[in-house]
Amino acid sequence: MEKVHVWIALHQDEKKERLNSEAEIRIMREELLHQAKQNERL
């Protein structure tokens, strides 16, 4: 049973990591789009 708990915990961590990186990518993309719009105005 112990091994199963460790395996589940590891996979939950992987899911969190993936969600965090996806969120970071989304934020970066939005910032780049925002900068591009500002550059077009100049």
Sequence and secondary structure as in RCSB ss.txt:
>XXXX:A:sequence
MEKVHVWIALHQDEKKERLNSEAEIRIMREELLHQAKQNERL
>XXXX:A:secstr
 HHHHHHHHHHHHHHHHHHHHHHHHHHHHHHHHHHHHHHHH 
